Amino acid sequence: MAAGAVADVICNPMFVVRTRMQTEALHYSHVPVSERRPHGLLSAVMSLHKEGGLLIFWRGLTASLLGLGHVGIQFPVYERLKAEARKRSPDGEESPLDLLLASGLSKMTAAIITYPHEVIRSRIMDARGPVAGLNVWQTAQHIVKHEGYAGLYVGLRVSLFRVVPNCCVTFVSYELIARWVRSKLSEDGSTQANA
């Protein structure tokens, strides 16, 4: 979680610029499509700096830091599911299917519980329209008041379709490669002991 906090502080400016570029068209719907010109990277950076100075690039950082709880949920759930799979296994090892299920379920659990921070963070980073200048709590209240609690989960399905398969591939690959490396190291150790 500490590593994630450091990464959030360093990377937040990139997320702010990306969010501004992604949402630019939403704020110019009154301009005819033929006259809309998307901001390039440098233009977006200059526009943001003009709007709020250097500190604007850390807008939404509090909401990002709240998202660090995701790791605090995902890894304990993952380890618990792996431990249960080992108990059921005749050889005391999780099968690739067990690892797939553990990684997918732990990612879904963490994502569903912590997803509102992503919506709040995006709204704060965009910071135009009715949520301009609101803090985390005020933004959350505004979303619930105007969109209901479902508003805190806008885009969740798309996010799950993106992050769950990614997590499954990463975790299963890591576990199987680590298992293979351990077996090779123990074979090499046995060979050297016998020599």
N, C-alpha and C positions, 0 to 999 in steps of 0.2 A: 504494500500500500504506500510505503514511503517512496519507493521508486516511481510509482505511478504519480504521486504528488509532484515530484521533481519534473517528470515528463510533462505533466499538465501545465506547470508554470512555464516551462520552456516552449511548449508547442501551442499554447493558447493563442498567441498572435496569428498563427497559421489557420487555426479553426475560425477565428473571427473574420479573417479576410475571405476564407472559403465560404463561410455562411453568408457574408455580404454579397459575394459574387453570385451565389446560388439563389438568393432571394431578391436580387435587384429588380427583376421584371415584375415581381408582385407589387411593387410600390409605384410602378409607372403604368398601371393598367388604363389610366385615362389618356395616355399618349397613344396615338395610332401605332399599330404594330410596325408599319413601314418606317416610322421615325424613331423607334427604340434602338438604342445602341448599347450593347452590353459593355460593362466596364472590364477592361483588361486588368491584369494583376497590379501593375504600377498605378493605374488610375484608381483602383479600389483602395490600395494602401494610402495614396495621397488624400483621397476623399475621407477616409476614416480618420486620418491624422488631423485633417482640417476640422473635422467634426468634433473630435474630443481629445486631441493631443496624444501623447504616448500611452497614457493609461487606458485609452479605449481598447487597446490590443489585448488587455487582460479582462475585458468585459466577459462576464459569464464564468469566471474562474471559480467562484464559490460553488456554483452548480456543478461544475466539472469535478471539484474536490468531493462533493457529496456522492458522486458516482463511484468513488473509490470503494464504497461499501460493496460494490459488485464483486470484487475479488474476495472480500471477506465472507461472501455468501457462496460463491462458485466453488472455491477450492475445498472448503470443509464438506460441502455436499458431495463433491466429486470423490474425495477420499473416503467418505462414509459409504458411498455406493460401491466403490472398489473393494472396501473391506467386506461388505456383505457378499459380494460376488466371490471373493476368495474363500469365505466360509462355506459357500455352497459348492465350490469346485473340488473335485476329487484329488486334484494335484496341487491345490493351494494357490493356483495362479488364475488370474482373470483371463477369460477368453477375449479375442478381439471384439466379439459382439458385446460382451460385458463392458469393455472399455468404451465402445461406441455409445452404448446406452448411458453409461455413467457420465461421459462427457456431454452428450446431448441434453440429458435431463438436468445436469448441474448448470449448464449454460442457460437453458430456458428458465429455470428457477430464478437464477440471479438476474436475468434480463427482465423478467416480468416484475420482480420486486423493485428493481432500481430504475426501470425505464422512465418514469416521470422526470428524472433529472435531465435526461436527454432533451425532452421537449422544452422544459424550462430553460435549459442552457441555450438551445437554439433560438428561443424567443428573445432571451436577454442579449445574445450576440447580435441578432438582427436589429433589435432595439429601435424599431421605427413603428409608427402607428400607435395604437392604444397602450402598448406595453413599454414604450420608450421611457427609460429612466427608472423603471421599477426594479426593486431588488428581488432576490429569489422568492421570498415568502409572498411578496405582493404580486409577482408574476404568477405564482401558483394559484393564489386567490382569484386573480383575474381570469385565468383559464377555467377554473372550476365554476366561477360565477357565470361566465358567458358560454362555456361549452360543456359544462358538466364534468364529472370525474372522468368520463371517457376521453375528454380533451387531453388529459395527461398521458394517454396511451395512443395518440395519433401516430400512425406509422409503425406500431409495434410489430404487426405481421410481417411487414417488409423487412424490418430489422432482424426478426427471428429467422426469416428465410436466408438472410445474408450471414448472420453470425453463428448460427447453430452448426451448419455444415462445415464452416471454416474451423470452428472449435473442435468438432469431431475429428476432422482430418489431422489437425495439429496434435491433439492429445493422443489419439490412437497411434499416429506415426511416432511421436516421442516415446510412448510407452513400449512399443514393439522394438524400436531401435535401441532404446536403453536396455531392454531385456536381452537382445542379441549381443550387445557390447558386454554386458555382465557375464553372459555365458562364455563368450570368447576369452574374457579375462580370467575366468575361473578355469577354463581349459588350459590356458597358457600357464597358469599358476600350478595346476596339477602336473603338467608336463615337466616343468622346471623342478618340482619337488621330487618327481620320480627319477630325474636325471641325476 
